[in-house]
């Protein structure tokens, strides 16, 4: 039972205790304002996930507007100084105020949750690296799956009414590229070689859209997936969560998904998925080691070794916090669709790939969407 009591003070209403959740996504003002109303304050967050959403271009555009409308030399100098600071220190500005407080507050005033009860232990193995103390491997930092530690609570119980079960029961013999999907598989990386394409200020990968379309078709025809859906009364439990790092890719996936209106789905960018969870998550990584300027561009192996111009930028996916959020939304089945040649250049992705490959029930599936999925 939670009892909330208030007391009056001369400045208005105050609370004996204020609890803030998802605090790592709060701006300094959003974090500070509730604190002034609490006699005691409990601030809860995860600075290994996403900080406040700040748009560098929006900052610059706003400051340019103010510069154009400055009322005098003094104001102009101050705005130029502010713009210079923003451009040079934007990475620092993106660090959440929660992280600064957590890292600098007296140890006696902070605590840490080390057990998670959301996801199957195979998925936990993929993301626990984000919570390990690399500088001190002997520390107690890390993430433990409370569904099996200290005792197994029935994580693989085929009776999914068991609240601790993370069994999904989906069996698709011809899932993709000659590979099957079984109830024992909880982490899958579909390794695609399709190029990315710039679209406005965003990115798309048509090959990954094609792979997702194929997966959705297989799900829609699967009796075991229908049985899986019938076990749930909550629509969120039925939904397939589809996450992308780019809004234009999200739009492409949404447009494609209209062909599968019999399937429950939640499609959005990773920033909008923080705080959510779904039993099944598909992550479209988008970026690739090759790039095209037009969706109709054909490969040219006489000019390019890989058929298309090469590129090495990870873009938004460079952030380990963003990757952590994307991969940790899944409870029972995580499917990653991405180009391993690009992403494995970075240690965190290489670790994800190796962990899945080393897991007897993990799957790495090589896929050329334009060849292997040809109708």
C-alpha positions, 0 to 999 in steps of 0.5 A: 500500500502506498500512502501519499501525504502532502503538507502546505507551505507558503509557496504552495503544495509540497510532498513528503516524498517525490519519486521520479522515474525514467530520469536519465531522459530528463533535461536539467530543468525537468529533473530539478523542478519536481525536486523543489516540491519534495521533502525527500526525493528518490530519483530513478534512471539508467544512464546507460540508456538514452539521454534527453533528446536534443537536436543539434540542428534545431539548436543551431537554427534557433540560435541563427534566428536569434542572431539575425534578430539581435537587438544590439552588439552586446546581445550579438556577441553573447549569442555568437559565444553561445553558438560557438559553445553549443557547436564545440560542446554538444556531445557534453550537452547530451550527457544526462544530468541524471548521469552527472548526479549519479557519478558525483553524488556521495556513495551513501546516497545511491544504490543500484539494481543489478537484476532484471526480470524482463528478458530471457537470459539469452537476451540478457547475455547480449546486453549485459556488456552495457552494465559491466565495469570495463575498468574494474572487471572484479567489481559487482557491476553488471546485469543479472537475469533474475529469472534464473539467478539465484534460482530458475523460476521457470524461464523456459516453462511452456506454460506461458501463463507462468509470469516468469516464463519467457518461452515463445513456442514459435516454430517456423521450419522455413523461416528465412534463407533456408534456416528455421526458427524454433522455440529454443531460439531467443536471439537471431542476427540476420546478416544482410549485405544490402546497401543503405541510401540517404533520404533527406536527412535520414537513411533507409535500407530497402533490403532490410525492409524486404527482410522484415516483410519476409519475416512478417509473411512467415509469421502471418502464415504460421499456425504456431504464431497464431497459437502464440497470439491466442494465449494473450489478452493484452494487445501489447503482448501480441504485438511484434515490436519493430525498431529502427534507428531512422525515421525514414526507415520507420516510415518505409516499414510502416508502409510495407506493413499495411499488407499485413493488417492481420498482424499486431505490430508496434513500429517506431524509432528507438528513441520512442521505444525507451520505457516500452517492452514487447515479447518479440522485437525486430531491430532494423540497423539500416546502416551498411558498409555500402551506400547508393544514391538511388534505389534503382542503382544496380551493382557495378563490380567493375568499379566497386569491389562490393558492387557499390561505393563503400562507407564506414559511418555508423551514424546514430548507431554509434551510441552504445546507449541507443543500441542498449535501448533497442536490444533490451526491449525484447522479452522472448525473441530478439531479431537483429537485422544488420550488416555485420561487416560494418557493425563488427568494426565496433567492439560492442557490436562485435561482442553482440555478434560473438555472443549470439554465435557462441550460444548453442540456441543463437542464430546467425543467418547470412542473407542477400535480400535481393537474391535469397528472398527472390519470389 
